[in-house]
Amino acid sequence: MKTALYILGFIALGLAALFGVALWVLSGAPLFNIAPRKTPPPDGFVASNFPAIADLAGTDAISVLNLGATYGRHFENYYLPDQQVAYFIHHSDEAGGTNVFINASGDRIGTIKDSGNRPFPIGNVFAGLDGYQTVTSDGVKPFTPYEVLEKDLTFEDLKDLHAESTYYRSFSHSDAGPDRPEYDAKLTTHVFLHEGVWKKAVTSVRDYIDWKVASFDDLDVQYEHSDRGRSPSWLKTFYGGKYQLRLTHFDQQDYIRKRGAPMGSTTGTGTPEHWRGTGYYTLNVGDDALRFSIPNDMLILSGGGRILMTLEGNEALDFVFLNFHGFGDAKESFIISTPQ
């Protein structure tokens, strides 16, 4: 009888221990994995040859345009295929939003401020509340006011104009912002490309009409920070191997164990197993190379995790966009190309 009680007691203690471990894991506590052995640097590695990414500079053979230092944190980027122009949206506290336009050779050809005019891309035309600017492969044309339709149009009038127009876009009163008269009066701004002319009407009509806008494409994401195992054959599929980004060495400093999502987490995600340290990278550009380092970098070991760095491009463009959006106020983003 006593033996049976002892056995039951041991079982109860074991179950209690397992229950405690389960609660430990569910609370987001780290798992009990052991830190892997650190990887030594490759032969001939010299850390001083890899300046911090914020100080990345061009050479006689490689052009580096630092968008982040000039325009602030990168937000989005798109590609206008008919013009072979890419544009990059950046935000800064001082200047607000800016659209930066880059031609197929990697040259900056102009900017459009995302100010109170609220420009919206319709093909290669950036249409705002008061006028528009046209983007071509040669540059950004000056601001042009709309032809204003004076009469108060009815919904039927708007539908007729919409049917006859090549492009159409509406802006609600909230798009206009509180410093404009459309906001207080809750007026809607309608923009049409009608019979080859950009026209504008401001009405009290708030019924929705489908937009007629032209598509724009994303650049292709060719490299992700979390995937460093690309083979040489895969790398050659990107520009025939002209641009190749590789991790040369990762100085593993702090080991972070995997953590599950804590109970009550709104995202349902935890922390992947990873090293914190300094990453040293080599970006090959043809027969030349750029080297840079990233302090407080992450080397993900399991469970995916946040992508901190991308290299993006398009086969019709002879440049790549290098963007690092890591911890804190990092705003490193660059256009990398070869001077013509």
C-alpha positions as CSV (number, residue, x, y, z in Angstrom):
1,M,0.0,0.0,0.0
2,K,2.8,2.4,0.9
3,T,4.6,1.6,-2.3
4,A,1.6,2.4,-4.3
5,L,1.2,5.7,-2.5
6,Y,4.9,6.5,-3.1
7,I,4.4,5.8,-6.8
8,L,1.3,8.0,-6.9
9,G,3.2,10.7,-5.2
10,F,6.1,10.6,-7.7
11,I,3.6,10.7,-10.5
12,A,1.9,13.7,-9.0
13,L,5.2,15.5,-8.6
14,G,6.1,14.7,-12.2
15,L,2.9,16.0,-13.5
16,A,3.2,19.2,-11.4
17,A,6.7,19.7,-12.8
18,L,5.5,19.2,-16.3
19,F,2.6,21.6,-15.6
20,G,5.1,24.2,-14.3
21,V,7.3,23.8,-17.4
22,A,4.2,24.3,-19.6
23,L,3.3,27.5,-17.7
24,W,6.9,28.6,-18.0
25,V,6.8,28.2,-21.8
26,L,3.4,29.7,-22.2
27,S,4.4,32.8,-20.3
28,G,7.0,33.5,-23.0
29,A,10.0,32.4,-20.9
30,P,13.1,31.2,-22.9
31,L,13.5,27.5,-23.8
32,F,16.4,25.5,-22.3
33,N,18.5,25.3,-25.4
34,I,22.2,25.6,-25.2
35,A,24.1,28.3,-27.1
36,P,25.8,27.0,-30.2
37,R,29.6,27.3,-30.7
38,K,30.6,30.7,-32.1
39,T,31.9,30.8,-35.7
40,P,35.4,32.1,-36.1
41,P,36.1,34.8,-38.7
42,P,37.4,33.6,-42.1
43,D,41.1,33.7,-42.9
44,G,42.3,37.2,-43.7
45,F,39.2,38.9,-42.2
46,V,39.9,42.5,-41.1
47,A,37.0,44.2,-39.4
48,S,38.3,47.7,-40.1
49,N,37.7,47.1,-43.8
50,F,34.0,47.1,-43.1
51,P,32.7,50.6,-42.2
52,A,29.3,51.0,-40.5
53,I,26.5,50.9,-43.0
54,A,25.6,54.5,-42.1
55,D,29.0,55.5,-43.6
56,L,28.6,53.5,-46.8
57,A,30.3,55.5,-49.7
58,G,30.8,54.9,-53.3
59,T,34.0,54.3,-55.2
60,D,35.3,55.2,-58.7
61,A,33.5,52.1,-60.0
62,I,30.4,52.1,-57.8
63,S,27.9,54.9,-57.2
64,V,26.1,55.1,-53.9
65,L,23.2,57.4,-53.4
66,N,22.2,57.7,-49.7
67,L,18.4,58.2,-49.7
68,G,18.0,57.7,-46.0
69,A,20.4,60.4,-44.9
70,T,18.7,62.9,-47.2
71,Y,15.0,62.0,-47.0
72,G,14.6,60.0,-43.7
73,R,13.1,56.6,-43.1
74,H,12.1,54.5,-46.1
75,F,8.4,53.6,-46.3
76,E,7.6,52.0,-49.6
77,N,8.9,51.8,-53.2
78,Y,7.3,51.1,-56.6
79,Y,8.2,50.8,-60.2
80,L,6.7,52.6,-63.2
81,P,7.3,50.1,-66.0
82,D,6.4,52.3,-69.0
83,Q,8.9,54.9,-68.0
84,Q,11.5,52.4,-66.5
85,V,11.5,54.6,-63.4
86,A,11.4,53.5,-59.7
87,Y,10.2,55.8,-56.9
88,F,10.9,55.6,-53.2
89,I,8.7,57.0,-50.5
90,H,10.6,58.4,-47.5
91,H,9.4,60.2,-44.4
92,S,11.2,62.6,-42.1
93,D,10.0,64.6,-39.1
94,E,11.3,67.8,-40.6
95,A,10.2,67.5,-44.3
96,G,7.3,65.1,-44.1
97,G,6.9,62.6,-47.0
98,T,8.9,62.7,-50.2
99,N,8.7,60.6,-53.4
100,V,12.2,60.2,-54.9
101,F,12.4,59.2,-58.5
102,I,15.3,57.1,-59.9
103,N,15.8,56.3,-63.6
104,A,17.0,53.1,-65.1
105,S,20.7,54.0,-64.6
106,G,20.3,54.7,-60.9
107,D,20.3,58.5,-61.2
108,R,18.0,60.7,-59.1
109,I,15.8,62.6,-61.6
110,G,13.4,64.5,-59.3
111,T,11.2,64.5,-56.2
112,I,7.6,65.2,-55.4
113,K,6.7,66.3,-51.9
114,D,3.8,64.5,-50.2
115,S,2.5,67.8,-48.7
116,G,-1.1,69.1,-48.4
117,N,-1.6,68.4,-52.1
118,R,-1.6,64.6,-51.4
119,P,-0.2,63.3,-54.7
120,F,-1.6,59.9,-55.8
121,P,0.1,57.9,-58.6
122,I,-2.2,57.3,-61.6
123,G,0.3,55.7,-64.0
124,N,3.1,58.2,-64.4
125,V,0.9,61.1,-63.2
126,F,0.9,62.1,-59.6
127,A,-2.5,63.7,-59.1
128,G,-3.3,65.8,-56.0
129,L,-6.1,68.0,-54.8
130,D,-5.1,71.0,-56.8
131,G,-3.0,69.8,-59.7
132,Y,-0.6,67.1,-60.9
133,Q,2.9,66.4,-61.9
134,T,4.0,64.0,-64.7
135,V,7.0,61.7,-64.4
136,T,9.0,60.6,-67.4
137,S,12.3,58.8,-67.9
138,D,13.9,62.2,-68.2
139,G,12.5,63.8,-65.0
140,V,9.6,65.2,-63.0
141,K,7.6,67.9,-64.8
142,P,6.5,71.1,-63.0
143,F,3.2,71.3,-61.1
144,T,0.2,71.9,-63.4
145,P,-3.2,73.0,-62.0
146,Y,-6.3,71.2,-63.1
147,E,-9.0,72.7,-65.3
148,V,-11.8,73.4,-62.7
149,L,-15.4,72.5,-63.5
150,E,-17.3,75.3,-61.9
151,K,-20.9,74.0,-61.7
152,D,-22.1,71.9,-58.9
153,L,-22.3,68.5,-60.5
154,T,-25.0,65.9,-59.6
155,F,-24.2,62.3,-59.1
156,E,-25.5,61.5,-62.6
157,D,-23.2,64.2,-64.0
158,L,-20.3,62.6,-62.2
159,K,-21.2,59.1,-63.6
160,D,-21.3,60.5,-67.1
161,L,-17.9,62.2,-66.8
162,H,-16.6,59.0,-65.2
163,A,-17.8,56.9,-68.2
164,E,-16.1,59.3,-70.7
165,S,-12.8,59.6,-68.8
166,T,-9.6,57.6,-69.1
167,Y,-8.7,58.0,-65.5
168,Y,-10.7,59.0,-62.4
169,R,-9.8,59.3,-58.7
170,S,-11.8,60.9,-55.8
171,F,-10.5,62.5,-52.6
172,S,-12.7,62.7,-49.5
173,H,-12.8,65.7,-47.3
174,S,-10.6,63.9,-44.7
175,D,-7.9,63.5,-47.4
176,A,-7.9,67.3,-47.7
177,G,-7.0,67.9,-44.1
178,P,-8.4,70.4,-41.5
179,D,-6.6,73.4,-43.0
180,R,-8.6,73.3,-46.3
181,P,-12.2,74.4,-46.9
182,E,-13.2,71.0,-48.2
183,Y,-12.7,69.6,-44.8
184,D,-15.2,71.7,-42.8
185,A,-17.8,71.6,-45.6
186,K,-17.2,67.8,-46.1
187,L,-16.7,68.2,-49.8
188,T,-15.4,65.5,-52.2
189,T,-12.8,66.3,-54.8
190,H,-13.1,64.4,-58.1
191,V,-10.2,64.3,-60.6
192,F,-10.7,63.2,-64.2
193,L,-8.5,62.7,-67.3
194,H,-11.3,63.8,-69.6
195,E,-10.8,64.1,-73.4
196,G,-7.1,64.4,-72.8
197,V,-7.3,67.1,-70.1
198,W,-7.0,66.7,-66.4
199,K,-10.1,68.2,-64.8
200,K,-11.3,68.7,-61.2
201,A,-14.7,69.1,-59.6
202,V,-15.5,69.7,-55.9
203,T,-19.0,68.6,-54.9
204,S,-21.1,67.7,-51.9
205,V,-21.8,64.3,-53.5
206,R,-20.3,61.5,-51.4
207,D,-21.6,58.4,-53.2
208,Y,-18.7,56.2,-54.2
209,I,-17.7,55.8,-57.9
210,D,-15.1,53.2,-58.8
211,W,-11.7,54.6,-59.4
212,K,-10.0,54.3,-62.8
213,V,-6.3,54.2,-62.1
214,A,-3.2,52.7,-63.7
215,S,-1.3,49.9,-62.0
216,F,2.3,50.3,-60.7
217,D,4.5,47.4,-59.7
218,D,6.7,46.5,-56.8
219,L,10.4,46.0,-57.2
220,D,11.5,42.4,-56.9
221,V,12.9,41.5,-53.5
222,Q,16.0,39.5,-54.3
223,Y,17.7,39.0,-50.9
224,E,16.4,38.7,-47.4
225,H,18.4,39.2,-44.3
226,S,17.1,36.0,-42.8
227,D,18.3,33.8,-45.7
228,R,22.1,33.9,-46.1
229,G,22.4,30.4,-47.6
230,R,22.0,31.3,-51.3
231,S,24.1,29.2,-53.6
232,P,26.3,30.8,-56.3
233,S,24.0,29.4,-59.0
234,W,21.0,31.1,-57.4
235,L,22.9,34.4,-57.0
236,K,23.6,34.5,-60.7
237,T,19.9,34.6,-61.5
238,F,19.8,38.2,-60.2
239,Y,21.2,40.5,-62.9
240,G,23.3,37.6,-64.2
241,G,25.3,37.7,-61.0
242,K,26.3,41.4,-61.3
243,Y,24.9,42.3,-57.9
244,Q,25.5,39.8,-55.1
245,L,25.1,40.4,-51.4
246,R,26.7,38.0,-48.9
247,L,27.4,37.8,-45.2
248,T,31.1,37.6,-44.9
249,H,31.2,37.1,-41.1
250,F,28.9,37.5,-38.1
251,D,30.6,38.4,-34.8
252,Q,28.3,36.5,-32.4
253,Q,28.2,38.5,-29.2
254,D,24.9,37.8,-27.3
255,Y,22.9,34.5,-27.6
256,I,19.1,35.0,-27.3
257,R,17.1,31.8,-26.6
258,K,13.9,31.2,-28.4
259,R,10.8,32.4,-26.5
260,G,7.2,31.5,-27.1
261,A,4.5,34.0,-27.3
262,P,3.4,35.0,-23.8
263,M,-0.2,34.2,-22.7
264,G,-2.5,37.0,-23.8
265,S,-0.1,38.1,-26.6
266,T,-2.0,40.1,-29.3
267,T,0.4,39.0,-32.1
268,G,0.8,35.4,-31.1
269,T,4.5,35.5,-32.0
270,G,7.5,35.0,-29.7
271,T,11.2,35.6,-30.1
272,P,13.2,33.4,-32.5
273,E,16.5,31.8,-31.4
274,H,19.2,34.2,-32.6
275,W,22.6,35.8,-32.0
276,R,23.0,39.5,-31.6
277,G,26.3,41.0,-32.7
278,T,27.9,42.7,-35.7
279,G,27.3,41.5,-39.3
280,Y,29.9,42.1,-41.9
281,Y,28.7,42.2,-45.5
282,T,30.1,42.2,-49.0
283,L,28.1,43.6,-51.9
284,N,29.7,42.6,-55.2
285,V,29.0,44.9,-58.0
286,G,30.5,43.5,-61.2
287,D,34.2,43.1,-60.6
288,D,34.2,45.5,-57.7
289,A,32.8,45.3,-54.1
290,L,31.4,47.4,-51.3
291,R,31.9,46.3,-47.7
292,F,30.0,47.4,-44.7
293,S,29.0,46.3,-41.2
294,I,25.8,46.5,-39.1
295,P,26.2,46.9,-35.4
296,N,23.5,45.3,-33.2
297,D,22.6,43.0,-36.1
298,M,20.6,39.7,-35.8
299,L,21.6,36.2,-37.0
300,I,18.4,34.2,-36.9
301,L,18.9,30.5,-36.0
302,S,15.4,29.2,-35.9
303,G,11.8,30.2,-36.3
304,G,12.0,32.8,-39.0
305,G,11.8,36.3,-37.6
306,R,11.8,39.8,-38.8
307,I,13.5,40.6,-42.1
308,L,15.9,43.5,-41.4
309,M,17.6,44.0,-44.8
310,T,16.6,43.6,-48.4
311,L,18.3,44.0,-51.7
312,E,15.7,44.8,-54.4
313,G,15.8,45.4,-58.2
314,N,14.2,44.9,-61.5
315,E,15.7,43.3,-64.7
316,A,14.9,46.5,-66.6
317,L,16.9,48.7,-64.2
318,D,20.7,48.8,-63.8
319,F,20.7,49.5,-60.1
320,V,19.7,47.9,-56.8
321,F,18.1,49.3,-53.7
322,L,19.8,48.3,-50.4
323,N,17.6,48.9,-47.4
324,F,18.3,48.2,-43.7
325,H,15.4,48.8,-41.3
326,G,16.7,47.5,-38.1
327,F,16.4,48.5,-34.5
328,G,15.9,52.0,-33.1
329,D,16.0,54.9,-35.6
330,A,17.9,53.1,-38.4
331,K,17.2,54.7,-41.8
332,E,19.9,53.3,-44.0
333,S,18.7,53.0,-47.6
334,F,20.9,53.3,-50.7
335,I,20.7,53.2,-54.5
336,I,23.7,51.2,-55.7
337,S,24.7,51.4,-59.4
338,T,27.7,51.7,-61.7
339,P,28.4,55.1,-63.3
340,Q,27.8,55.3,-67.0
